[in-house]
Amino acid sequence: MASAAQTQPGGTESLTPSAVNHILMEFVIYFGRAVAVFYPVYLTGYLGLSISWILLCMLMFTWWQKNRRWKDVRIDSAIDLVDNESHIISSELKNTLQMASWVHFTDVEKVQWVNKVLEQAWPFFGMYMEKLLRENIQQTVRMSNSALKMFKFTKIHFGHKPLRITGMRAYTHEVDQREVILDMNIDYDSDVDIDADVNAAITVGVKGLKFQGMLRVILEPLISQAPLVGGVTFFFIRRPTLQVNWTGMTNLLDSPAFSSLSEAAIMDIIASLMVLPNRMCIPLIDQLKVDEMRFPLPRGVVRVHVLEAKDLVAKDTYMMGMVKGKSDPYVTLRVGNRHFKTKTIKESLSPKWNEVYEFVVHEAPGQELEIELFDEDRDKDDFLGKYNLDLGEVKREKEMDEWFHLEGVNSGEIHLKLQWLALRTESSLLNESNAGLSCAMLAVYLDNASNLPKDQKELTVHHKHGKHSKEARLTKKNVGPNSYVEFTLDKDVQKSKVAYASKNPVWEQGFNFFVQNVKTQELTLQVKDHEKKSVLGSLNIPILRLFNISSMCLDQNFPLERSGPDSQIKLKVTLRILTEERPPPKIPVSSPSNVKQQNRQVKAGGNAAAATPVPSSGAPVASSPGLPGVPLDGTNKAASPQPRRNSFLASETSKPSNLNMRRYDSHSLLSENSIASSRFDLTDGASFPQAIRDHQGSFGEINLTVRYATMRNKLMVLVHACRNLFPCSDSGTDSYVRIYLLPDNSWRHRKKTHVKRKTVRPIFEEKFEFDVSLEDAQTRQLDVSVKNNKMFLKRERTDIGMLMLDLSQIDLVKGASDWFELTIPGLSRSTRQSHF
């Protein structure tokens, strides 16, 4: 959309005539609405009529408006049900019945045997938890606060309802060969009954709780001796949900004012133990280092550029909603427990932020970037949409620069640029930026401290006399301080948990920091007393010291400054250089014109070998690491050159074609709407609309997953989404995907998705199954076409992108997933060559 203002040479802006006309038109409309509202009031007073007439008219107008809105909702719901019947039914069932995840995802297993084991072992688990609460937790609660010195559990019963696992997914192909990753969906709707006495007058308790979340369990490393697994690590990727039914004095926490506070406090405790980056670890062999299990180095870093948004919903209205304004949007970003908020753009539905944020990624796939947009108001901010992106996709693509459709609202898109940064130890890769971007990441593992002074007074005595005071020596019991550690790297301040009443505290926590300047920045550490906030010891570590070490790592006991003579703290500090990884090259895939060429050769020579076309430049065609295809060039060649060695194309030159397709009349109804695109004469450019033939850019991409389910003897094709499709109108494209498993190209073998309206980035997430054997599937080709549901003209083609996949080049048992470039056959290669 053209700008409404022009910038003068002096830097000032002047309104164009079109902008002036637009402003005048808005003023006239606003004035007309104001007259329509206030003139009846004036006329009623002028004629001396009763105010009841105005109230009656307002009541009738309100009833009519509500009735109309209700009818529109019913009509829209009916239309939506017709267009997306299966999706709506599954969504409603999911919301109302809370179905398990294995119902919706085929790779998630229903593990009833695990639930039976848990049910049998639940009484013994209750005994273990009772012992843990009485012997460990009770003592920790008493030490945490002087008011809780009499705290005591009086009743502990974990109920008869065991924890249930509603679905489990195992990762074996996507991970290292020496580990197994399990994702378990946990649902704990408990009848737990726990009571405790704070003192003689106050009793507290919990009677029932509901807990849901996804627990990731990592079995690593796999070893060649008993018990075959070196250790078990488990954690929650995202914060689970919790609902607690309080009893006793804690009934106050059930009130709306305190319930979120109490449950949030409990979730903070759980997050500090079991939500990334925190993990629970159980080593099974002595050679395994617990610190490496609990706090391994992250997978990488994601740099998120929040650029702009468009078509946002207008939440600010005036004159009882008759005059629509705009919104004051801002964005919140969250990965795990790290979150940011952008600046607020006043009165804009197409805001531009151009802000950059960086997140440490511990698990990819698994962790998600959670994006939410809000309209800033004085009372409560209005919701403008959200979008969740799995960071595993960013790791795979390396770089993404896309528009994402916001969910939960009628309209709105956000433009993000995401970059995957790898962690390296080569100092030559250091690239410091002047734009304030990070060039390195610092990982700190805080283990323990020893011989801390009790307080500032004892510290003063140590410095003055160099030995313990007489009072300290005669004291029967010298209780240690309640201490925590505060790390500071420029403006980034992070704190550890509090270790109570110990001169040798143990924290065992991990922290991550971003470094912008290796030469000047330094990590500052202070051990502080929890109550008095006094400093019990400090330490400074220059980042340059780590950079000059070959391993970029320090793992040792550091003497504390401004502390006791023997006070030390044990740390492991690791520096890693952030390196941008280039996205993998786009692999050309075939258009259906290659199939047409093979068809002609079958007609001409029977079982003659199919020639493999190459680009006109003579350059070899690259092979795909994921879902391989055949070359893009669809032009006929009199003779095919010998393909390069070690290419999957070499095997194609000696493979006889088994396709025997008929050419259908282009004027038939079937050929225009449902027959595979490979049946047409693809060199007939007039069959496509003029807009497509004149298009010089990309025709978009499609995301497919292809695999063979050996247990069911079916070929599975999952159509996930498309992006950057050809826009058939100003509002987007009404698109769907049609699939044939060649040579079965009859109408009854056709598979198609539902229609996604008014978008160039449709999300389908639909699965199709083909009843073929594995040997047969490996000889087939998959003919995929993206079509426009609304034809340009009656006799024009509806295809807006095509793809041909050779299944013989795919490991169907393992499966593969990738984005593929869509092409239009019959067009010159020069219009598409720049995209690869």
C-alpha positions in Angstrom: 0.0 0.0 0.0 1.4 3.4 -1.0 2.4 5.8 1.7 -0.1 8.6 2.4 2.6 11.2 2.9 5.6 12.4 0.9 8.9 13.3 2.4 10.3 16.7 1.4 14.1 17.2 0.9 14.3 19.0 4.2 13.1 16.0 6.0 9.5 17.2 6.7 6.4 15.3 5.5 3.5 16.8 3.5 0.1 15.3 2.9 -0.8 14.2 -0.6 -4.2 15.0 -2.1 -5.3 11.4 -1.7 -4.4 11.6 2.0 -6.3 14.8 2.5 -9.4 13.3 0.7 -9.2 10.3 3.0 -9.0 12.4 6.2 -12.0 14.6 5.0 -14.0 11.4 4.2 -13.3 10.0 7.7 -14.4 13.3 9.2 -17.6 13.4 7.2 -18.5 9.9 8.3 -17.7 10.7 11.9 -19.8 13.8 11.8 -22.7 11.9 10.1 -22.7 9.3 12.8 -22.6 11.9 15.5 -25.6 13.7 14.0 -27.5 10.3 13.6 -27.0 9.8 17.4 -27.7 13.2 18.8 -30.3 14.6 16.5 -33.1 12.2 17.7 -32.3 13.3 21.3 -32.5 17.0 20.2 -35.7 16.4 18.2 -37.4 14.6 21.2 -36.7 17.6 23.5 -37.7 20.1 20.9 -41.1 18.4 20.4 -41.6 17.9 24.1 -41.8 14.1 23.8 -41.1 11.8 26.7 -37.7 10.3 27.2 -39.3 6.9 27.2 -39.5 7.0 23.4 -35.7 7.3 23.2 -35.2 4.4 25.6 -37.7 2.3 23.7 -35.9 3.0 20.4 -32.5 2.2 21.9 -33.9 -1.1 23.4 -35.3 -2.1 20.0 -32.1 -1.2 18.2 -30.1 -3.2 20.8 -32.4 -6.2 20.4 -32.1 -6.0 16.6 -28.4 -5.8 16.7 -28.0 -8.7 19.1 -30.4 -10.8 17.0 -28.5 -10.0 13.8 -25.2 -10.8 15.4 -26.6 -14.2 16.7 -27.8 -15.0 13.2 -24.5 -14.1 11.6 -22.7 -16.4 14.1 -25.0 -19.3 13.3 -24.6 -18.8 9.5 -20.8 -18.5 9.8 -20.7 -21.6 12.0 -22.7 -23.6 9.5 -20.5 -22.5 6.6 -17.4 -23.3 8.6 -18.7 -26.7 9.5 -19.4 -27.5 5.9 -15.9 -26.4 4.8 -13.9 -28.0 7.7 -16.2 -30.7 9.1 -13.5 -33.1 10.3 -11.3 -30.4 11.9 -14.2 -28.8 13.8 -15.5 -32.1 15.1 -12.1 -33.2 16.3 -11.5 -29.8 17.9 -14.8 -30.0 19.8 -14.2 -33.5 20.9 -10.8 -32.6 22.1 -12.1 -29.6 24.1 -15.1 -31.5 25.6 -13.7 -35.0 26.1 -10.0 -34.1 26.7 -8.9 -37.0 24.5 -5.5 -38.4 25.0 -2.7 -37.4 22.6 -2.4 -40.8 21.0 -5.9 -40.2 19.5 -4.7 -37.2 17.5 -1.1 -38.2 16.7 -0.2 -41.5 15.1 3.4 -41.5 16.4 2.2 -41.2 20.0 1.6 -44.6 21.6 -1.1 -45.6 24.1 0.9 -47.1 26.9 -1.7 -48.9 29.0 0.9 -51.3 30.4 2.8 -48.4 32.0 -0.4 -47.2 33.6 -1.0 -50.7 35.0 2.5 -50.8 36.5 1.9 -47.4 38.1 -1.4 -48.5 39.5 0.2 -51.5 41.1 3.1 -49.6 42.5 1.2 -46.5 43.6 0.8 -47.6 47.3 4.6 -48.1 47.6 5.2 -44.7 45.9 2.9 -43.2 48.6 5.1 -44.8 51.3 8.3 -43.4 49.7 6.8 -39.9 49.5 5.6 -39.9 53.1 9.1 -40.8 54.2 10.6 -38.1 52.0 8.2 -35.4 53.3 8.7 -36.2 57.0 12.5 -36.6 56.9 13.6 -34.1 54.3 10.9 -31.6 53.3 9.7 -31.0 56.8 13.2 -30.1 58.0 13.7 -27.8 55.0 10.5 -25.9 55.7 11.5 -25.4 59.4 14.8 -23.9 58.4 13.4 -21.6 55.7 11.7 -19.2 58.2 11.8 -18.7 61.9 8.0 -18.6 62.0 7.9 -22.2 60.7 10.1 -23.8 63.3 7.1 -25.9 64.6 5.9 -27.0 61.2 4.9 -30.7 61.2 3.1 -33.0 58.8 0.2 -34.7 60.6 -1.4 -36.6 57.7 0.1 -37.8 54.4 -2.0 -39.8 52.0 -1.4 -39.8 48.3 -4.8 -41.2 47.5 -6.0 -44.1 45.4 -5.8 -42.5 42.0 -2.4 -43.0 40.5 -0.7 -40.8 38.0 -1.6 -41.6 34.4 0.4 -41.4 31.2 -2.0 -40.5 28.4 0.5 -40.9 25.6 4.2 -41.5 24.9 6.4 -40.7 22.0 9.8 -42.2 21.4 12.6 -40.4 19.5 15.3 -42.7 18.1 16.0 -41.6 14.5 16.1 -37.9 15.2 18.6 -38.1 18.0 22.1 -39.3 18.7 22.7 -43.1 18.5 23.7 -43.3 22.1 20.5 -41.9 23.6 16.8 -42.5 23.6 14.3 -39.6 24.2 10.8 -40.2 25.5 8.0 -37.6 25.7 5.3 -38.5 28.1 2.0 -36.7 28.6 1.2 -36.8 32.3 -2.3 -36.4 33.8 -2.6 -36.5 37.6 -6.1 -35.9 38.9 -5.5 -36.9 42.5 -7.5 -37.4 45.7 -4.4 -36.6 47.7 -5.0 -35.7 51.4 -2.2 -33.9 53.2 -2.5 -32.0 56.5 0.1 -30.1 58.5 0.4 -27.9 61.6 2.2 -24.6 61.3 1.8 -24.1 65.1 -0.8 -25.1 67.7 -3.4 -22.6 66.3 -2.9 -22.9 62.5 -3.5 -26.0 60.4 -3.0 -26.2 56.6 -3.6 -28.8 54.1 -4.3 -30.0 50.5 -7.2 -32.2 49.5 -7.0 -33.0 45.8 -4.9 -31.5 43.0 -4.8 -31.6 39.3 -1.5 -31.6 37.4 -0.9 -31.8 33.6 2.2 -31.5 31.6 4.6 -33.1 29.1 7.6 -34.8 30.8 10.7 -35.5 28.7 12.9 -38.5 29.7 16.3 -38.9 28.3 18.2 -42.2 28.6 21.8 -41.6 28.0 24.5 -42.7 27.4 23.6 -46.1 26.1 26.5 -48.4 27.2 27.5 -52.0 26.4 27.4 -53.2 30.0 24.7 -53.5 32.7 22.4 -51.7 33.2 22.8 -50.6 29.5 21.9 -47.0 30.4 24.4 -44.7 32.1 21.8 -42.3 33.5 18.2 -41.0 33.4 17.4 -37.3 33.0 13.8 -36.0 33.1 12.4 -32.5 33.0 9.4 -30.5 31.7 10.0 -28.6 28.5 7.2 -26.1 29.3 5.7 -25.2 32.6 2.9 -27.7 33.5 -0.5 -26.6 34.7 -1.6 -27.0 38.4 -4.9 -26.7 40.3 -4.9 -27.2 44.1 -7.8 -27.6 46.5 -6.7 -26.1 49.8 -8.0 -27.0 53.3 -7.6 -25.5 56.7 -6.3 -21.9 56.9 -5.1 -22.2 53.3 -8.7 -22.1 52.2 -8.0 -18.4 51.8 -5.8 -19.4 48.8 -8.9 -20.7 47.0 -10.2 -17.2 46.7 -9.6 -15.4 43.3 -7.3 -12.9 44.9 -4.8 -15.5 46.2 -5.3 -18.7 44.1 -3.1 -17.6 41.2 -0.5 -16.4 43.7 -0.3 -19.7 45.6 -0.3 -21.9 42.5 2.2 -19.7 40.8 4.5 -19.9 43.8 4.3 -23.8 43.7 4.9 -23.7 39.9 8.0 -21.6 40.5 9.3 -24.2 42.9 8.7 -27.0 40.3 10.2 -24.8 37.6 13.4 -24.3 39.6 13.8 -28.1 39.8 12.3 -29.7 36.7 11.5 -27.1 34.0 14.2 -26.3 31.5 17.0 -25.4 31.9 16.7 -27.3 35.2 16.7 -31.1 35.2 16.4 -34.0 37.6 19.1 -36.6 37.0 19.7 -40.1 38.3 23.2 -41.5 37.4 23.3 -45.3 37.1 27.1 -45.7 36.8 29.9 -44.1 38.8 31.8 -42.7 35.8 29.0 -40.3 34.9 29.4 -36.6 35.9 26.2 -35.3 37.5 26.9 -31.7 36.4 27.2 -32.7 32.8 23.9 -34.6 33.0 22.0 -31.8 34.9 23.3 -28.9 32.9 24.7 -29.9 29.5 25.6 -27.2 27.1 22.6 -25.8 25.1 21.8 -27.0 21.6 22.2 -23.5 20.3 20.8 -20.0 20.3 17.9 -18.5 18.3 18.0 -14.9 17.3 14.5 -13.5 16.8 14.0 -10.3 14.8 10.5 -8.9 15.5 10.0 -6.8 12.4 6.4 -5.8 11.8 2.8 -6.9 11.7 -0.2 -6.2 9.5 -4.0 -6.5 9.4 -4.3 -6.4 13.2 -7.7 -6.2 14.8 -8.8 -2.7 15.9 -9.6 -2.9 19.6 -9.9 0.8 20.4 -13.4 2.1 19.6 -15.3 5.3 20.2 -18.9 6.5 20.4 -20.2 3.1 21.8 -18.4 1.2 19.1 -19.8 3.2 16.2 -16.4 4.8 15.4 -13.6 2.2 15.1 -10.2 3.4 16.0 -6.9 1.4 15.9 -4.8 -0.4 18.4 -1.7 0.2 20.5 0.1 -3.2 19.8 3.0 -4.7 21.5 4.5 -8.2 21.4 5.6 -10.6 24.2 8.1 -13.4 23.4 8.8 -16.4 25.6 11.0 -19.4 25.4 10.9 -21.4 28.6 11.3 -19.1 31.6 12.9 -16.3 29.6 10.5 -13.7 28.2 10.6 -10.2 26.7 8.2 -7.4 25.7 8.6 -5.1 22.8 7.9 -1.4 22.8 4.3 -0.3 22.2 3.4 1.3 18.8 0.6 3.9 19.3 -2.5 3.8 17.1 -1.4 1.4 14.4 -2.8 -1.7 12.7 0.5 -2.2 10.8 3.1 -1.6 13.4 6.9 -1.8 12.9 9.1 -2.7 15.8 12.4 -3.8 14.3 13.7 -5.3 17.6 16.0 -8.2 18.2 15.9 -10.8 21.0 18.1 -13.9 21.7 17.1 -17.1 23.4 19.1 -20.1 24.6 17.7 -23.3 23.2 18.2 -26.5 25.3 15.9 -28.9 23.4 15.1 -28.7 19.7 12.7 -30.1 18.7 10.7 -29.6 21.8 11.0 -26.0 23.0 8.7 -23.5 21.4 8.8 -19.8 20.8 5.6 -18.4 22.2 4.5 -15.1 20.7 1.5 -13.1 21.8 0.2 -9.7 20.7 -1.8 -7.3 22.9 -3.4 -3.9 22.6 -2.1 -1.8 25.5 -4.9 -0.2 27.5 -5.2 1.6 30.9 -7.2 -1.2 32.5 -6.7 -4.5 30.8 -4.7 -5.2 27.6 -6.8 -6.7 24.8 -5.6 -9.9 23.0 -4.6 -9.5 19.4 -3.4 -13.0 18.6 -0.7 -15.6 19.2 1.6 -18.0 17.4 3.7 -20.9 18.7 6.7 -22.0 16.7 8.7 -25.2 17.4 12.4 -24.2 17.5 13.3 -27.5 15.9 12.0 -26.0 12.7 14.4 -23.1 13.0 17.3 -25.5 13.7 16.4 -27.4 10.6 16.0 -24.4 8.3 18.9 -22.4 9.9 17.2 -19.1 8.8 13.5 -18.2 8.4 12.1 -14.9 7.2 8.4 -15.3 7.0 4.9 -13.9 7.8 3.1 -15.9 10.4 -0.7 -15.9 10.7 -1.9 -15.1 14.2 -4.2 -17.6 15.9 -7.2 -16.9 18.0 -8.3 -13.8 16.0 -10.0 -13.1 12.7 -7.1 -11.4 11.1 -3.5 -10.4 11.6 0.0 -11.5 10.6 3.4 -10.9 12.2 6.7 -10.8 10.3 9.6 -12.5 12.0 13.2 -13.3 11.0 14.7 -16.1 12.9 18.4 -17.3 12.8 19.9 -20.4 14.3 23.3 -19.8 16.0 25.6 -22.7 16.6 28.0 -22.9 19.6 31.7 -23.2 18.6 35.1 -23.2 20.3 37.1 -21.8 17.5 38.3 -18.3 18.5 38.7 -17.4 14.8 34.9 -17.5 14.4 34.4 -14.6 16.8 32.5 -11.8 15.1 31.7 -8.9 17.4 28.8 -6.7 16.2 28.4 -2.9 16.6 24.6 -3.3 16.6 24.6 -4.7 20.2 24.1 -8.3 19.1 25.8 -11.1 21.1 28.9 -12.7 19.8 29.3 -15.4 22.4 27.4 -17.3 25.2 28.6 -17.9 28.7 27.4 -21.0 30.6 28.0 -21.1 34.3 27.5 -24.2 36.6 27.4 -23.2 40.2 28.3 -26.2 42.4 29.0 -25.3 46.0 31.0 -23.1 48.4 33.0 -23.9 51.5 34.0 -22.1 54.7 31.7 -19.1 54.3 31.6 -16.5 57.1 28.4 -16.5 59.1 27.8 -12.8 58.7 29.5 -9.5 58.2 30.5 -9.3 61.9 32.4 -12.6 61.6 34.0 -11.4 58.4 35.2 -8.2 60.1 36.7 -10.2 62.9 38.5 -12.4 60.4 40.0 -9.4 58.7 41.0 -7.8 62.0 42.5 -10.7 63.9 43.1 -13.3 61.3 41.4 -16.0 63.5 38.1 -16.9 65.1 37.0 -14.7 67.9 36.8 -16.1 71.4 33.0 -15.8 71.4 32.9 -17.9 68.2 35.2 -20.5 69.7 33.2 -20.9 72.9 29.8 -21.1 71.1 28.6 -24.6 71.1 26.9 -24.5 67.8 27.8 -21.9 65.1 25.0 -22.0 62.5 26.0 -21.0 59.0 24.3 -18.3 56.9 21.3 -18.5 54.6 23.2 -17.7 51.4 22.6 -17.3 47.7 24.8 -16.2 44.8 24.1 -13.2 42.5 25.7 -13.2 39.1 26.1 -10.0 37.1 27.2 -9.5 33.5 26.6 -5.8 32.6 22.8 -5.4 33.0 22.0 -9.1 33.2 21.5 -10.1 36.8 20.6 -13.7 37.8 20.3 -15.2 41.3 20.6 -18.7 42.6 18.3 -20.4 45.1 18.9 -19.9 48.9 20.9 -22.5 50.8 19.8 -22.4 54.4 22.0 -22.5 57.5 25.2 -23.8 56.1 28.8 -22.6 55.8 29.3 -25.1 53.0 26.2 -24.5 50.9 25.4 -26.6 47.8 23.4 -25.0 45.0 24.0 -27.1 41.9 22.4 -24.7 39.4 23.1 -23.6 35.9 23.0 -20.1 34.3 23.5 -18.7 30.8 24.6 -15.2 29.8 25.1 -13.5 26.4 28.4 -11.7 25.7 28.6 -8.7 23.4 32.3 -7.8 23.9 34.8 -10.5 24.9 37.7 -8.0 25.6 35.9 -5.7 28.1 33.1 -7.6 29.8 33.6 -9.6 33.0 31.4 -11.9 35.1 30.9 -10.6 38.6 29.8 -13.0 41.4 28.7 -12.1 44.9 27.7 -14.5 47.7 25.0 -12.7 49.8 23.2 -13.3 53.0 19.5 -13.8 52.4 18.1 -11.7 55.2 20.6 -8.9 55.5 21.7 -8.8 51.8 25.2 -8.3 53.1 28.1 -9.6 50.9 29.9 -12.7 52.2 32.3 -13.0 49.3 32.9 -11.9 45.7 34.7 -12.9 42.5 35.4 -11.4 39.1 36.2 -13.5 36.0 37.2 -11.5 32.8 35.7 -13.1 29.7 39.0 -12.6 27.9 40.6 -15.1 30.4 38.3 -17.8 29.1 38.7 -16.7 25.4 42.5 -17.2 25.7 42.1 -20.8 26.8 42.0 -23.5 24.1 39.0 -25.3 25.6 37.4 -22.0 26.7 36.4 -23.6 30.0 37.4 -23.2 33.7 36.4 -25.9 36.2 37.9 -25.3 39.6 37.6 -23.9 43.1 38.0 -20.1 43.1 39.1 -18.3 46.3 36.5 -15.6 47.3 37.5 -12.0 47.8 36.2 -10.0 50.8 35.5 -13.2 52.6 37.0 -15.7 55.0 40.6 -16.8 54.7 39.7 -20.2 53.4 36.4 -19.4 51.7 36.1 -20.9 48.2 33.4 -21.4 45.6 33.4 -24.2 43.0 32.3 -23.2 39.5 32.4 -24.4 35.9 32.5 -21.5 33.5 32.3 -22.3 29.7 32.5 -19.8 26.8 31.1 -20.6 23.4 31.3 -18.5 20.2 28.0 -17.9 18.4 28.2 -18.7 14.7 25.5 -18.1 12.1 24.8 -21.3 10.1 23.7 -20.9 6.5 20.4 -22.4 5.4 20.7 -25.6 3.3 20.4 -25.0 -0.5 17.0 -25.4 -2.0 16.9 -28.7 -3.9 15.1 -28.5 -7.2 12.4 -31.1 -7.6 10.6 -32.2 -10.7 7.5 -30.8 -12.3 4.9 -33.1 -13.8 6.3 -32.3 -17.3 9.0 -34.9 -16.7 6.4 -37.5 -16.3 4.8 -36.3 -19.6 8.1 -36.7 -21.3 8.4 -40.3 -20.0 4.9 -41.0 -21.1 5.7 -39.9 -24.7 8.8 -42.2 -24.7 6.7 -45.1 -23.5 4.3 -44.4 -26.4 7.2 -44.1 -28.9 9.4 -46.9 -27.9 7.5 -49.2 -25.6 9.9 -50.2 -22.8 12.7 -47.7 -23.8 14.7 -46.3 -21.0 13.6 -42.9 -19.8 16.0 -40.1 -20.5 17.0 -37.9 -17.5 16.8 -34.2 -18.4 19.4 -31.7 -17.1 19.4 -28.0 -17.0 20.2 -26.1 -20.2 23.4 -24.8 -18.7 24.8 -28.3 -18.5 25.4 -28.1 -14.7 24.7 -31.4 -12.8 21.5 -31.6 -10.8 22.0 -31.8 -7.0 20.5 -34.6 -5.0 18.3 -33.9 -2.0 19.3 -35.0 1.5 15.7 -35.3 2.6 12.9 -36.0 0.2 14.7 -36.3 -3.2 13.0 -35.5 -6.4 13.9 -35.3 -10.1 15.2 -32.2 -11.9 13.1 -29.1 -12.5 13.7 -28.6 -16.2 10.8 -29.9 -18.1 12.0 -29.3 -21.6 12.3 -32.2 -24.1 15.8 -33.3 -25.1 16.6 -35.3 -28.2 19.3 -37.1 -26.3 20.1 -37.2 -22.6 23.6 -36.7 -21.4 25.2 -39.2 -19.0 24.4 -38.1 -15.4 27.1 -37.5 -12.9 28.4 -40.4 -10.9 27.2 -41.2 -7.4 23.9 -39.3 -8.1 20.5 -40.9 -7.7 19.8 -39.8 -11.2 22.3 -42.3 -12.5 20.1 -45.1 -11.6 17.1 -43.5 -13.3 18.7 -43.6 -16.7 18.7 -47.4 -16.7 15.3 -47.8 -15.2 12.5 -48.5 -17.7 9.5 -46.4 -17.3 6.4 -48.2 -16.0 4.0 -45.2 -16.5 1.3 -45.6 -19.1 -1.0 -42.6 -18.9 -3.6 -41.4 -21.4 -3.9 -37.8 -22.5 -7.4 -36.5 -21.7 -9.3 -33.8 -23.7 -8.7 -30.5 -22.0 -12.3 -29.5 -22.4 -13.7 -32.4 -20.3 -14.9 -31.7 -16.8 -12.6 -34.2 -15.2 -9.5 -32.8 -16.8 -10.2 -29.3 -15.5 -10.9 -30.2 -11.9 -9.8 -33.6 -10.8 -7.4 -35.4 -13.2 -3.7 -35.3 -12.4 -1.7 -32.5 -13.9 0.5 -35.0 -15.7 -2.3 -35.9 -18.1 -2.3 -32.5 -19.8 -0.2 -31.2 -22.7 2.0 -29.1 -20.4 3.6 -27.2 -23.3 0.2 -25.5 -24.0 0.8 -22.3 -22.2 -2.7 -21.0 -23.0 -4.2 -23.5 -20.5 -3.0 -21.3 -17.6 -4.4 -17.9 -16.7 -2.5 -14.9 -18.0 -1.6 -13.8 -14.4 0.3 -17.1 -13.8 2.0 -17.1 -17.2 3.2 -13.5 -16.5 4.4 -14.3 -13.0 8.2 -14.0 -12.6 8.6 -15.0 -9.0 8.4 -18.2 -7.0 5.2 -20.2 -6.9 5.7 -21.1 -3.3 6.6 -24.2 -1.3 4.8 -27.2 0.3 5.8 -29.0 3.4 5.3 -32.8 3.2 6.1 -35.9 5.3 6.3 -39.3 3.6 6.8 -42.5 5.4 5.7 -46.2 5.3 3.9 -47.7 8.3 5.2 -51.2 8.3 2.8 -52.4 11.1 -0.2 -51.3 9.0 1.2 -51.9 5.5 0.3 -48.4 4.4 2.0 -45.5 2.8 1.4 -42.3 4.9 1.5 -38.9 3.3 1.1 -35.9 5.6 0.4 -32.5 4.1 1.5 -29.9 6.7 1.3 -26.5 5.1 2.2 -24.3 2.1 3.9 -20.9 2.1 4.3 -18.0 -0.3 1.6 -19.3 -2.7 0.7 -17.4 -5.8 -2.0 -14.8 -4.7 -5.1 -15.3 -6.9 -6.8 -12.2 -5.4 -6.1 -9.3 -3.1 -7.3 -11.3 -0.1 -5.1 -14.3 -0.9 -6.0 -17.7 -2.4 -8.6 -20.4 -1.7 -6.3 -23.3 -2.0 -6.3 -27.1 -1.5 -3.8 -29.9 -2.3 -4.5 -32.8 -4.7 -2.4 -36.0 -4.6 -2.1 -39.0 -6.8 0.1 -42.1 -6.3 1.1 -42.8 -9.9 0.3 -44.7 -12.0 -3.1 -44.8 -10.2 -4.4 -41.6 -11.7 -8.1 -42.2 -11.9 -10.7 -40.0 -10.2 -11.4 -42.5 -7.5 -7.7 -42.7 -6.5 -7.6 -38.9 -5.9 -6.8 -37.6 -2.5 -7.4 -33.9 -1.6 -7.3 -31.7 1.4 -9.9 -29.3 2.6 -10.0 -25.8 1.2 -8.2 -23.1 3.1 -9.6 -19.7 2.2 -8.0 -16.3 1.7 -4.5 -17.1 2.6 -1.2 -17.7 0.8 0.2 -19.6 3.8 -2.5 -22.3 4.4 -2.0 -24.9 7.2 -3.6 -28.2 6.4 -2.1 -30.8 8.8 -4.0 -33.6 7.0 -3.0 -37.2 6.6 -3.6 -39.6 3.6 -3.1 -43.3 3.4 -2.4 -45.6 0.4 -2.9 -49.3 0.6 0.3 -50.5 -1.1 3.1 -52.8 -0.1 6.5 -51.4 0.7 8.1 -52.9 -2.4 5.3 -51.5 -4.6 5.6 -48.0 -2.9 9.3 -47.8 -3.7 8.5 -48.0 -7.4 5.9 -45.3 -7.4 5.8 -41.5 -7.9 3.8 -39.0 -5.9 2.0 -36.4 -8.0 1.2 -33.3 -5.9 -0.7 -30.3 -7.1 -1.8 -27.2 -5.2 -5.0 -25.8 -6.8 -7.0 -22.7 -6.5 -10.6 -23.5 -5.6 -12.0 -20.5 -7.5 -11.1 -20.7 -11.2 -10.0 -17.5 -13.0 -12.1 -18.3 -16.1 -14.3 -21.3 -16.9 -11.7 -23.1 -19.1 -8.5 -22.0 -17.4 -6.4 -24.3 -15.3 -6.7 -24.2 -11.5 -3.1 -25.4 -10.7 -1.0 -22.8 -9.0 1.9 -25.1 -8.1 3.0 -28.7 -8.9 5.5 -31.2 -7.6 6.6 -34.8 -8.5 8.4 -37.0 -6.0 10.2 -40.2 -6.8 9.6 -42.5 -3.9 12.4 -44.9 -5.0 14.9 -42.3 -3.7 13.3 -42.1 -0.2 13.9 -44.3 2.8 10.2 -44.8 3.4 10.7 -46.9 6.6 12.6 -44.1 8.3 10.5 -41.4 6.7 11.4 -37.9 5.6 10.0 -34.4 5.9 11.0 -31.3 4.0 9.9 -28.1 2.2 9.7 -28.3 -1.6 9.6 -25.7 -4.3 6.4 -25.7 -6.3 6.7 -25.1 -10.1 4.5 -24.6 -13.1 5.4 -26.8 -16.0 5.6 -25.4 -19.5 7.1 -22.1 -18.4 10.6 -21.1 -19.3 13.3 -22.0 -16.8 14.6 -18.4 -16.7 11.5 -17.4 -14.6 12.4 -19.8 -11.8 16.2 -20.3 -11.9 16.9 -17.4 -9.5 15.1 -19.2 -6.7 17.6 -22.1 -6.4 
